[in-house]
Amino acid sequence: MKIESKPLRYAHAEGHTDVCYTEDGKHIITCGHDGDVRIWVDIEDDDPSSHCVGESALAVTFKEKRLYVATDNHAVQAYTFPAFDKDGIVTRFTAPVTQIKSTGKIEV
């Protein structure tokens, strides 16, 4: 049986990468150890929009037209979507944030 494979796609430099989808499933959002957040239109997108958020981005989630990104400065920053304008710091911690989960309405 022959296995069909497609070329690999590299979202971020070597290291940790986090991924989520928009609620409508039309966009893939990734963040990585390189400090960038990338917004992909779909899996075939060859030129995603890229935004630098810090030295390292550890976690990302999407909720109600906002992106929430955890960075190396131990903060969770909100950004508007799709414009990617800063919308405020949601919270700060004394240690790195490695996961973000949104279950209800988020107030910023």
C-alpha positions as CSV (number, residue, x, y, z in Angstrom):
1,M,0.0,0.0,0.0
2,K,1.4,3.4,-1.0
3,I,1.3,6.2,1.5
4,E,0.4,9.6,0.1
5,S,2.2,12.4,2.0
6,K,2.1,16.2,1.6
7,P,5.0,18.6,2.1
8,L,5.5,19.7,5.7
9,R,4.5,23.2,6.8
10,Y,6.6,25.0,9.4
11,A,4.6,27.4,11.6
12,H,7.3,28.5,13.9
13,A,11.0,28.0,14.7
14,E,12.1,25.1,16.7
15,G,10.6,24.8,20.2
16,H,7.1,25.0,21.8
17,T,4.1,25.8,19.5
18,D,0.5,26.2,20.5
19,V,-2.5,26.1,18.2
20,C,-6.2,26.9,18.3
21,Y,-9.1,27.6,15.9
22,T,-11.5,30.5,15.6
23,E,-15.0,29.6,16.7
24,D,-16.3,29.4,13.1
25,G,-13.3,27.1,12.2
26,K,-12.2,29.4,9.3
27,H,-8.8,30.3,10.8
28,I,-6.0,28.4,12.4
29,I,-4.0,30.5,15.0
30,T,-0.6,29.5,16.2
31,C,2.0,30.9,18.6
32,G,5.5,29.8,19.2
33,H,8.8,30.0,21.0
34,D,9.9,32.6,18.4
35,G,7.5,35.1,20.0
36,D,5.1,35.3,16.9
37,V,1.4,34.7,16.6
38,R,0.4,33.6,13.1
39,I,-3.1,33.6,11.6
40,W,-3.7,31.1,8.9
41,V,-6.7,31.3,6.6
42,D,-6.6,27.5,6.2
43,I,-4.2,24.6,6.2
44,E,-3.1,25.5,2.6
45,D,-2.3,29.2,3.5
46,D,1.2,29.9,2.2
47,D,1.4,33.4,3.6
48,P,-0.2,33.7,7.1
49,S,-0.3,37.1,8.8
50,S,2.4,37.2,11.5
51,H,2.5,39.4,14.6
52,C,5.4,39.6,17.2
53,V,4.1,39.6,20.8
54,G,7.3,39.2,22.7
55,E,10.4,37.0,23.1
56,S,8.3,33.9,23.4
57,A,4.6,33.1,23.1
58,L,3.5,30.1,25.2
59,A,-0.3,29.7,24.7
60,V,-3.1,31.1,22.6
61,T,-6.9,30.8,22.6
62,F,-9.7,32.5,20.7
63,K,-13.0,33.6,22.2
64,E,-15.6,36.1,21.1
65,K,-13.6,37.9,18.4
66,R,-10.5,38.2,20.6
67,L,-7.2,36.4,20.9
68,Y,-5.6,35.8,24.3
69,V,-1.9,35.2,24.2
70,A,0.4,34.2,27.1
71,T,3.9,35.5,26.7
72,D,7.3,35.2,28.4
73,N,6.5,38.2,30.7
74,H,4.0,36.0,32.6
75,A,1.0,38.0,31.3
76,V,-2.1,37.2,29.2
77,Q,-2.7,39.9,26.6
78,A,-5.9,40.3,24.7
79,Y,-5.9,41.3,21.0
80,T,-8.8,42.1,18.7
81,F,-9.5,39.8,15.8
82,P,-8.9,40.1,12.9
83,A,-7.2,43.5,13.3
84,F,-4.8,42.3,16.0
85,D,-4.9,45.5,18.0
86,K,-3.9,45.3,21.7
87,D,-7.0,45.2,23.9
88,G,-5.4,45.1,27.3
89,I,-3.7,42.8,29.7
90,V,-6.1,40.3,31.2
91,T,-4.0,39.1,34.0
92,R,-0.4,38.6,35.2
93,F,1.2,35.7,37.1
94,T,4.4,35.0,38.9
95,A,5.2,32.0,36.7
96,P,4.8,31.3,33.0
97,V,1.3,30.6,31.7
98,T,1.3,27.4,29.6
99,Q,-2.4,27.0,28.9
100,I,-5.4,29.2,28.4
101,K,-9.0,27.9,28.4
102,S,-12.0,30.0,27.9
103,T,-15.4,28.7,28.9
104,G,-17.7,31.7,29.4
105,K,-17.9,35.3,28.5
106,I,-14.6,37.0,29.0
107,E,-14.6,40.6,30.2
108,V,-11.5,42.8,29.6
